[in-house]
Amino acid sequence: MEDTTFERLVLPKLGRIVEMYGTGATEQQIAAEIGISPYAWGKLRKDNEMLRQISEGPRAQANALVQSALFRRATGYRYDEEYYEPDAAGDLHLRKVIKRTQPPDTAAAQYWLNNRDKAEWSGRQQHEVVAAPTTLAELVKLRRNEQAAVPEGAPVPRLGGPPPEPGPDTPA
């Protein structure tokens, strides 16, 4: 019976493959570790149910760990900082413990919210761009549309700013 690529290349390195998935390695990195092309690795994964399951489990665990760490960073946390001191024989002994607080990180919070609630927290803003009139005909048309939109009896705004101040020569 002839050895398959799976039996010859993948099975001996199965533990290493699981470890690589758990640390967030890419498919290209795993293929290089095995010694096959990324295309061949993708075909092996597609054809082998066990490889598909192996790739999904550790990756989900790694993602959960990162998600948890990001949440802690976004919300802040407390931790103990330990200081050790060597004795005459060179053995380390705990000298003191200091309680520290890591304040919430606004960048981590923004990243978390941008990915969890895009509609509410997305950094993208919608802007409406209206082109200014470039010809006299466009300007006249815009002015007529503005005048048509003013209610009857209301003063019509002038182009170029507010109306002139009444002076001694201006009829009342």
MDAnalysis code that builds the backbone (N, CA, C; Angstrom):
import MDAnalysis as mda
import numpy as np

u = mda.Universe.empty(516, n_residues=172, atom_resindex=np.repeat(np.arange(172), 3), trajectory=True)
u.add_TopologyAttr("name", ["N", "CA", "C"] * 172)
u.add_TopologyAttr("resid", np.arange(1, 173))
u.add_TopologyAttr("resname", ["MET", "GLU", "ASP", "THR", "THR", "PHE", "GLU", "ARG", "LEU", "VAL", "LEU", "PRO", "LYS", "LEU", "GLY", "ARG", "ILE", "VAL", "GLU", "MET", "TYR", "GLY", "THR", "GLY", "ALA", "THR", "GLU", "GLN", "GLN", "ILE", "ALA", "ALA", "GLU", "ILE", "GLY", "ILE", "SER", "PRO", "TYR", "ALA", "TRP", "GLY", "LYS", "LEU", "ARG", "LYS", "ASP", "ASN", "GLU", "MET", "LEU", "ARG", "GLN", "ILE", "SER", "GLU", "GLY", "PRO", "ARG", "ALA", "GLN", "ALA", "ASN", "ALA", "LEU", "VAL", "GLN", "SER", "ALA", "LEU", "PHE", "ARG", "ARG", "ALA", "THR", "GLY", "TYR", "ARG", "TYR", "ASP", "GLU", "GLU", "TYR", "TYR", "GLU", "PRO", "ASP", "ALA", "ALA", "GLY", "ASP", "LEU", "HIS", "LEU", "ARG", "LYS", "VAL", "ILE", "LYS", "ARG", "THR", "GLN", "PRO", "PRO", "ASP", "THR", "ALA", "ALA", "ALA", "GLN", "TYR", "TRP", "LEU", "ASN", "ASN", "ARG", "ASP", "LYS", "ALA", "GLU", "TRP", "SER", "GLY", "ARG", "GLN", "GLN", "HIS", "GLU", "VAL", "VAL", "ALA", "ALA", "PRO", "THR", "THR", "LEU", "ALA", "GLU", "LEU", "VAL", "LYS", "LEU", "ARG", "ARG", "ASN", "GLU", "GLN", "ALA", "ALA", "VAL", "PRO", "GLU", "GLY", "ALA", "PRO", "VAL", "PRO", "ARG", "LEU", "GLY", "GLY", "PRO", "PRO", "PRO", "GLU", "PRO", "GLY", "PRO", "ASP", "THR", "PRO", "ALA"])
u.atoms.positions = np.array([
    [0.847, -1.174, 0.000],
    [0.000, 0.000, 0.000],
    [0.894, 1.238, 0.000],
    [0.557, 2.201, -0.839],
    [1.363, 3.410, -1.007],
    [1.007, 4.441, 0.050],
    [2.025, 5.108, 0.626],
    [1.794, 6.150, 1.620],
    [1.173, 7.368, 0.950],
    [0.204, 7.959, 1.610],
    [-0.384, 9.194, 1.098],
    [0.383, 10.385, 1.674],
    [0.168, 11.536, 1.095],
    [0.800, 12.756, 1.597],
    [0.395, 12.996, 3.045],
    [-0.855, 12.711, 3.352],
    [-1.345, 12.900, 4.715],
    [-0.558, 12.023, 5.683],
    [-0.426, 10.737, 5.370],
    [0.276, 9.809, 6.261],
    [1.768, 10.120, 6.343],
    [2.349, 10.539, 5.241],
    [3.787, 10.745, 5.176],
    [4.220, 12.086, 5.766],
    [3.454, 13.154, 5.505],
    [3.885, 14.486, 5.909],
    [3.095, 15.087, 7.074],
    [1.790, 14.827, 7.107],
    [0.946, 15.495, 8.094],
    [0.920, 14.750, 9.423],
    [0.690, 13.453, 9.408],
    [0.565, 12.699, 10.660],
    [1.778, 12.846, 11.578],
    [3.010, 12.781, 11.075],
    [4.136, 12.933, 11.989],
    [4.213, 14.319, 12.647],
    [3.601, 15.317, 12.036],
    [3.679, 16.682, 12.569],
    [2.331, 17.177, 13.090],
    [1.428, 16.283, 13.378],
    [0.081, 16.665, 13.793],
    [0.098, 17.509, 15.073],
    [0.920, 17.129, 16.050],
    [1.010, 17.905, 17.294],
    [1.489, 19.319, 17.033],
    [2.490, 19.458, 16.179],
    [3.021, 20.777, 15.841],
    [1.980, 21.610, 15.096],
    [1.187, 20.977, 14.231],
    [0.133, 21.680, 13.486],
    [-0.910, 22.241, 14.455],
    [-1.333, 21.428, 15.426],
    [-2.309, 21.882, 16.423],
    [-1.733, 23.058, 17.210],
    [-0.462, 22.952, 17.598],
    [0.207, 24.028, 18.330],
    [0.249, 25.306, 17.499],
    [0.559, 25.180, 16.219],
    [0.640, 26.357, 15.355],
    [-0.722, 27.025, 15.200],
    [-1.774, 26.227, 15.051],
    [-3.118, 26.814, 14.975],
    [-3.440, 27.548, 16.264],
    [-3.041, 26.989, 17.397],
    [-3.315, 27.600, 18.692],
    [-2.594, 28.912, 18.902],
    [-1.486, 29.118, 18.210],
    [-0.740, 30.370, 18.357],
    [-1.056, 31.365, 17.243],
    [-2.021, 31.032, 16.395],
    [-2.464, 31.976, 15.369],
    [-1.677, 31.923, 14.074],
    [-1.012, 30.817, 13.801],
    [-0.241, 30.702, 12.555],
    [-1.183, 30.721, 11.352],
    [-0.673, 31.223, 10.233],
    [-1.467, 31.261, 9.007],
    [-1.379, 29.921, 8.289],
    [-2.265, 29.734, 7.335],
    [-2.254, 28.498, 6.539],
    [-0.930, 28.377, 5.777],
    [-0.402, 29.498, 5.296],
    [0.868, 29.487, 4.563],
    [2.011, 29.051, 5.473],
    [2.013, 29.508, 6.724],
    [3.059, 29.120, 7.669],
    [2.989, 27.629, 7.998],
    [1.789, 27.118, 8.136],
    [1.623, 25.693, 8.440],
    [2.061, 24.856, 7.247],
    [1.688, 25.272, 6.042],
    [2.109, 24.544, 4.840],
    [3.628, 24.525, 4.737],
    [4.277, 25.648, 5.038],
    [5.743, 25.700, 4.989],
    [6.353, 24.763, 6.036],
    [5.761, 24.685, 7.214],
    [6.250, 23.795, 8.282],
    [6.185, 22.336, 7.842],
    [5.124, 21.976, 7.141],
    [4.953, 20.596, 6.672],
    [5.848, 20.321, 5.474],
    [6.090, 21.350, 4.678],
    [6.916, 21.185, 3.488],
    [6.119, 20.971, 2.223],
    [4.899, 21.546, 2.181],
    [4.069, 21.451, 0.971],
    [3.585, 22.853, 0.611],
    [3.014, 22.983, -0.564],
    [2.531, 24.294, -1.001],
    [1.235, 24.647, -0.269],
    [0.933, 25.942, -0.136],
    [-0.332, 26.340, 0.482],
    [-1.541, 25.762, -0.251],
    [-1.441, 25.631, -1.571],
    [-2.540, 25.039, -2.336],
    [-2.755, 23.580, -1.924],
    [-1.659, 22.822, -1.831],
    [-1.762, 21.407, -1.446],
    [-2.305, 21.278, -0.022],
    [-1.868, 22.172, 0.869],
    [-2.365, 22.140, 2.249],
    [-3.868, 22.432, 2.278],
    [-4.310, 23.417, 1.491],
    [-5.737, 23.727, 1.423],
    [-6.551, 22.554, 0.895],
    [-6.023, 21.861, -0.097],
    [-6.717, 20.684, -0.641],
    [-6.783, 19.569, 0.395],
    [-5.675, 19.340, 1.122],
    [-5.680, 18.322, 2.185],
    [-6.730, 18.651, 3.244],
    [-6.796, 19.904, 3.662],
    [-7.776, 20.314, 4.668],
    [-9.199, 20.134, 4.164],
    [-9.413, 20.459, 2.899],
    [-10.748, 20.331, 2.318],
    [-11.193, 18.873, 2.258],
    [-10.246, 17.998, 1.951],
    [-10.577, 16.581, 1.776],
    [-10.566, 15.785, 3.077],
    [-10.064, 16.333, 4.173],
    [-9.909, 15.560, 5.393],
    [-10.658, 16.238, 6.543],
    [-11.706, 15.573, 7.029],
    [-12.549, 16.108, 8.099],
    [-11.750, 16.350, 9.378],
    [-10.826, 15.454, 9.700],
    [-10.029, 15.595, 10.912],
    [-9.196, 16.884, 10.857],
    [-8.601, 17.190, 9.714],
    [-7.807, 18.414, 9.580],
    [-8.679, 19.657, 9.700],
    [-9.893, 19.590, 9.180],
    [-10.807, 20.735, 9.310],
    [-11.119, 20.995, 10.780],
    [-11.384, 19.933, 11.527],
    [-11.693, 20.091, 12.948],
    [-10.472, 20.589, 13.726],
    [-9.305, 20.078, 13.371],
    [-8.078, 20.503, 14.043],
    [-7.841, 21.993, 13.818],
    [-8.140, 22.473, 12.634],
    [-7.888, 23.886, 12.344],
    [-8.886, 24.793, 13.048],
    [-10.092, 24.330, 13.301],
    [-11.114, 25.189, 13.894],
    [-11.003, 25.280, 15.417],
    [-10.713, 24.173, 16.094],
    [-10.685, 24.154, 17.561],
    [-9.658, 25.089, 18.180],
    [-8.363, 24.890, 17.927],
    [-7.352, 25.761, 18.544],
    [-7.466, 27.219, 18.109],
    [-7.880, 27.443, 16.883],
    [-8.028, 28.827, 16.412],
    [-9.122, 29.532, 17.196],
    [-10.222, 28.838, 17.474],
    [-11.308, 29.434, 18.254],
    [-10.844, 29.724, 19.680],
    [-10.038, 28.817, 20.253],
    [-9.516, 29.047, 21.604],
    [-8.574, 30.250, 21.621],
    [-7.707, 30.359, 20.639],
    [-6.780, 31.490, 20.572],
    [-7.552, 32.798, 20.419],
    [-8.580, 32.792, 19.583],
    [-9.397, 33.996, 19.401],
    [-10.105, 34.381, 20.690],
    [-10.576, 33.387, 21.446],
    [-11.252, 33.663, 22.717],
    [-10.278, 34.283, 23.723],
    [-9.038, 33.798, 23.750],
    [-8.031, 34.365, 24.656],
    [-7.737, 35.827, 24.313],
    [-7.585, 36.107, 23.023],
    [-7.301, 37.480, 22.594],
    [-8.498, 38.380, 22.899],
    [-9.685, 37.860, 22.674],
    [-10.897, 38.626, 22.951],
    [-10.973, 38.962, 24.439],
    [-10.665, 38.008, 25.272],
    [-10.687, 38.225, 26.715],
    [-9.645, 39.268, 27.127],
    [-8.438, 39.171, 26.568],
    [-7.373, 40.124, 26.892],
    [-7.741, 41.532, 26.421],
    [-8.348, 41.637, 25.248],
    [-8.760, 42.942, 24.730],
    [-9.830, 43.556, 25.622],
    [-10.775, 42.742, 26.073],
    [-11.826, 43.239, 26.956],
    [-11.231, 43.729, 28.274],
    [-10.302, 42.967, 28.856],
    [-9.648, 43.386, 30.098],
    [-8.915, 44.701, 29.897],
    [-8.222, 44.828, 28.780],
    [-7.479, 46.058, 28.509],
    [-8.442, 47.238, 28.343],
    [-9.575, 47.011, 27.690],
    [-10.552, 48.075, 27.443],
    [-11.234, 48.527, 28.724],
    [-11.422, 47.624, 29.680],
    [-12.161, 47.956, 30.897],
    [-11.266, 48.219, 32.105],
    [-9.976, 47.920, 31.998],
    [-9.059, 48.114, 33.114],
    [-9.075, 46.913, 34.046],
    [-8.008, 46.766, 34.816],
    [-7.914, 45.632, 35.734],
    [-6.864, 45.903, 36.805],
    [-6.863, 45.058, 37.842],
    [-5.873, 45.143, 38.926],
    [-4.978, 43.916, 38.856],
    [-3.730, 44.107, 39.266],
    [-2.787, 42.989, 39.271],
    [-1.742, 43.207, 40.360],
    [-1.069, 42.118, 40.740],
    [-0.005, 42.175, 41.738],
    [1.340, 42.150, 41.029],
    [2.193, 43.067, 41.403],
    [3.553, 43.104, 40.867],
    [4.478, 42.575, 41.959],
    [5.196, 41.481, 41.670],
    [6.045, 40.835, 42.669],
    [7.513, 41.176, 42.420],
    [8.216, 41.474, 43.498],
    [9.642, 41.762, 43.429],
    [10.401, 40.688, 44.206],
    [11.410, 40.125, 43.572],
    [12.219, 39.064, 44.180],
    [13.627, 39.569, 44.425],
    [14.252, 38.974, 45.448],
    [15.616, 39.353, 45.812],
    [16.420, 38.064, 46.049],
    [17.626, 37.981, 45.502],
    [18.422, 36.767, 45.731],
    [19.063, 36.789, 47.128],
    [19.166, 35.589, 47.710],
    [19.877, 35.492, 48.989],
    [21.348, 35.183, 48.713],
    [22.113, 34.900, 49.747],
    [23.551, 34.660, 49.602],
    [23.835, 33.451, 48.722],
    [22.941, 32.466, 48.747],
    [23.143, 31.254, 47.947],
    [22.676, 31.446, 46.501],
    [22.046, 32.583, 46.198],
    [21.584, 32.841, 44.839],
    [20.136, 32.462, 44.601],
    [19.452, 31.931, 45.629],
    [18.039, 31.574, 45.492],
    [17.185, 32.839, 45.584],
    [16.160, 32.917, 44.777],
    [15.275, 34.078, 44.781],
    [14.185, 33.921, 45.825],
    [13.927, 34.992, 46.562],
    [12.867, 35.017, 47.568],
    [12.005, 36.244, 47.324],
    [10.712, 36.067, 47.533],
    [9.772, 37.164, 47.357],
    [10.072, 38.259, 48.372],
    [10.359, 39.458, 47.910],
    [10.685, 40.563, 48.791],
    [9.458, 41.407, 49.112],
    [8.677, 41.757, 48.056],
    [7.469, 42.537, 48.292],
    [6.503, 42.369, 47.132],
    [5.241, 42.649, 47.434],
    [4.170, 42.602, 46.434],
    [3.496, 43.962, 46.421],
    [3.394, 44.547, 45.234],
    [2.733, 45.840, 45.090],
    [1.477, 45.634, 44.259],
    [0.367, 46.148, 44.775],
    [-0.898, 46.057, 44.037],
    [-0.952, 47.227, 43.056],
    [-1.153, 46.915, 41.790],
    [-1.198, 47.931, 40.732],
    [-2.565, 47.899, 40.051],
    [-2.888, 49.005, 39.386],
    [-4.124, 49.111, 38.606],
    [-3.772, 49.548, 37.199],
    [-4.277, 48.818, 36.237],
    [-4.135, 49.209, 34.832],
    [-5.428, 49.921, 34.450],
    [-5.375, 51.238, 34.183],
    [-6.618, 51.948, 33.844],
    [-7.163, 51.493, 32.492],
    [-8.435, 51.736, 32.268],
    [-9.009, 51.382, 30.963],
    [-8.274, 52.086, 29.824],
    [-8.118, 51.377, 28.737],
    [-7.433, 51.904, 27.550],
    [-8.503, 52.308, 26.537],
    [-8.588, 53.602, 26.240],
    [-9.647, 54.072, 25.341],
    [-9.479, 53.530, 23.924],
    [-8.250, 53.320, 23.479],
    [-8.048, 52.768, 22.131],
    [-8.570, 51.335, 22.068],
    [-8.326, 50.547, 23.119],
    [-8.837, 49.180, 23.154],
    [-10.361, 49.179, 23.224],
    [-10.922, 50.100, 24.002],
    [-12.384, 50.191, 24.097],
    [-12.990, 50.568, 22.752],
    [-12.362, 51.515, 22.066],
    [-12.860, 51.930, 20.752],
    [-12.778, 50.773, 19.766],
    [-11.670, 50.041, 19.785],
    [-11.517, 48.898, 18.887],
    [-12.584, 47.850, 19.179],
    [-12.809, 47.571, 20.448],
    [-13.815, 46.586, 20.862],
    [-15.193, 47.011, 20.352],
    [-15.560, 48.271, 20.601],
    [-16.883, 48.744, 20.202],
    [-17.032, 48.828, 18.688],
    [-15.977, 49.229, 17.981],
    [-16.040, 49.282, 16.520],
    [-16.311, 47.908, 15.930],
    [-15.796, 46.869, 16.558],
    [-15.983, 45.519, 16.033],
    [-17.231, 44.839, 16.570],
    [-17.750, 45.291, 17.696],
    [-18.935, 44.668, 18.294],
    [-20.234, 45.355, 17.906],
    [-20.183, 46.670, 17.709],
    [-21.395, 47.443, 17.428],
    [-21.067, 48.484, 16.357],
    [-20.834, 48.002, 15.136],
    [-20.370, 48.869, 14.050],
    [-21.334, 50.007, 13.753],
    [-22.628, 49.728, 13.796],
    [-23.605, 50.761, 13.442],
    [-23.510, 51.953, 14.389],
    [-23.272, 51.693, 15.659],
    [-23.238, 52.757, 16.653],
    [-21.856, 53.383, 16.827],
    [-20.780, 52.581, 16.679],
    [-19.459, 53.048, 17.058],
    [-18.446, 53.116, 15.925],
    [-18.876, 52.964, 14.713],
    [-17.923, 52.986, 13.609],
    [-17.243, 54.343, 13.525],
    [-15.959, 54.323, 13.207],
    [-15.209, 55.565, 13.076],
    [-15.487, 56.272, 11.760],
    [-16.214, 55.631, 10.892],
    [-16.520, 56.237, 9.592],
    [-17.650, 57.233, 9.734],
    [-17.526, 58.326, 9.036],
    [-18.568, 59.336, 9.031],
    [-19.046, 59.527, 7.604],
    [-20.345, 59.700, 7.454],
    [-20.920, 59.942, 6.147],
    [-20.962, 61.447, 5.912],
    [-20.441, 61.880, 4.802],
    [-20.462, 63.294, 4.449],
    [-21.153, 63.441, 3.103],
    [-22.020, 64.455, 3.014],
    [-22.680, 64.737, 1.749],
    [-21.918, 65.867, 1.080],
    [-21.505, 65.645, -0.132],
    [-20.753, 66.646, -0.866],
    [-21.678, 67.240, -1.915],
    [-21.832, 68.560, -1.858],
    [-22.669, 69.261, -2.824],
    [-21.752, 70.186, -3.613],
    [-21.787, 70.017, -4.913],
    [-20.917, 70.825, -5.766],
    [-21.462, 72.245, -5.849],
    [-20.595, 73.211, -5.759],
    [-20.976, 74.612, -5.897],
    [-21.240, 74.910, -7.374],
    [-22.145, 75.839, -7.641],
    [-22.405, 76.186, -9.039],
    [-21.143, 76.758, -9.689],
    [-20.898, 76.347, -10.914],
    [-19.676, 76.787, -11.597],
    [-19.951, 77.740, -12.749],
    [-21.189, 77.827, -13.174],
    [-21.509, 78.744, -14.269],
    [-22.594, 79.703, -13.808],
    [-22.738, 80.777, -14.531],
    [-23.758, 81.771, -14.207],
    [-25.153, 81.152, -14.324],
    [-25.362, 80.297, -15.325],
    [-26.673, 79.667, -15.508],
    [-27.018, 78.788, -14.305],
    [-26.043, 78.039, -13.796],
    [-26.290, 77.200, -12.617],
    [-26.594, 78.051, -11.395],
    [-25.884, 79.165, -11.256],
    [-26.104, 80.072, -10.132],
    [-27.507, 80.677, -10.181],
    [-27.949, 81.091, -11.364],
    [-29.297, 81.660, -11.524],
    [-30.348, 80.602, -11.210],
    [-30.127, 79.389, -11.685],
    [-31.083, 78.305, -11.421],
    [-31.160, 78.021, -9.921],
    [-30.012, 77.988, -9.235],
    [-29.978, 77.753, -7.793],
    [-30.728, 78.859, -7.065],
    [-30.530, 80.112, -7.490],
    [-31.197, 81.258, -6.859],
    [-32.706, 81.157, -7.036],
    [-33.153, 80.779, -8.217],
    [-34.605, 80.644, -8.462],
    [-35.199, 79.541, -7.589],
    [-34.483, 78.438, -7.445],
    [-34.963, 77.344, -6.594],
    [-35.054, 77.789, -5.136],
    [-34.064, 78.588, -4.687],
    [-34.095, 79.094, -3.314],
    [-35.284, 80.032, -3.121],
    [-35.534, 80.888, -4.097],
    [-36.644, 81.837, -3.978],
    [-37.974, 81.108, -3.994],
    [-38.075, 80.051, -4.763],
    [-39.326, 79.292, -4.827],
    [-39.592, 78.573, -3.515],
    [-38.535, 78.267, -2.754],
    [-38.696, 77.539, -1.505],
    [-39.062, 78.450, -0.336],
    [-38.952, 79.775, -0.508],
    [-39.260, 80.721, 0.573],
    [-40.775, 80.898, 0.642],
    [-41.365, 80.800, 1.859],
    [-42.820, 80.992, 1.986],
    [-43.237, 82.396, 1.544],
    [-44.470, 82.494, 1.058],
    [-44.966, 83.763, 0.548],
    [-45.032, 84.794, 1.662],
    [-44.550, 85.997, 1.379],
    [-44.562, 87.078, 2.354],
    [-43.287, 87.151, 3.186],
    [-42.479, 86.097, 3.177],
    [-41.231, 86.108, 3.946],
    [-40.168, 86.834, 3.141],
    [-39.226, 87.494, 3.810],
    [-38.167, 88.180, 3.060],
    [-37.274, 87.168, 2.351],
    [-36.910, 87.475, 1.144],
    [-36.057, 86.594, 0.349],
    [-34.610, 86.955, 0.636],
    [-33.792, 85.986, 1.054],
    [-32.385, 86.301, 1.321],
    [-31.676, 86.685, 0.035],
    [-30.747, 87.624, 0.141],
    [-29.997, 88.090, -1.011],
    [-28.760, 87.236, -1.183],
    [-28.332, 87.126, -2.421],
    [-27.059, 86.471, -2.675],
    [-25.949, 87.353, -2.148],
    [-24.949, 86.760, -1.587],
    [-23.794, 87.528, -1.155],
    [-23.894, 88.038, 0.258],
    [-24.837, 87.592, 1.055],
    [-24.847, 87.988, 2.449],
    [-26.171, 88.548, 2.900],
    [-26.155, 89.158, 4.082],
    [-27.404, 89.673, 4.659],
    [-27.863, 90.926, 3.922],
    [-29.137, 91.312, 4.101],
    [-29.641, 92.504, 3.421],
    [-28.907, 93.743, 3.935],
    [-28.851, 94.784, 3.101],
    [-28.154, 96.011, 3.525],
    [-28.897, 96.690, 4.668],
    [-28.114, 97.397, 5.445],
    [-28.709, 98.165, 6.548],
    [-29.490, 99.335, 5.962],
    [-30.639, 99.643, 6.534],
    [-31.384, 100.799, 6.031],
    [-30.587, 102.079, 6.306],
    [-30.521, 102.924, 5.300],
    [-29.806, 104.187, 5.434],
    [-30.750, 105.357, 5.233],
    [-30.219, 106.565, 5.209],
    [-31.086, 107.733, 5.059],
    [-31.733, 107.806, 3.668],
    [-31.090, 107.216, 2.663],
    [-31.646, 107.261, 1.300],
    [-32.546, 106.076, 1.008],
    [-32.607, 105.077, 1.907],
    [-33.391, 103.874, 1.678],
    [-34.835, 104.142, 2.038],
    [-35.783, 103.865, 1.102],
    [-37.201, 104.101, 1.438],
    [-37.651, 103.088, 2.471],
    [-38.526, 103.532, 3.356],
    [-38.990, 102.665, 4.444],
    [-40.096, 101.762, 4.020],
])
